[in-house]
């Protein structure tokens, strides 16, 4: 079952997560 809307949601969430980790030095230290 491929759900484009769900894929889009997770992709945006994952991109936001990467941006948060990448741009936030205090989190990005891991």
PEKA-V567161 format. One record per run of one state. SS is the DSSP state (~ for helix, > for strand, _ for the rest). FROM is the first residue (numbers start at 1). TO is the last residue. Records with the same first field share a line. If there is no record, write none. Layout:
SS = FROM-TO + FROM-TO
//
This chain:
_ = 1-3 + 24-24 + 29-30
~ = 4-23 + 25-28
//
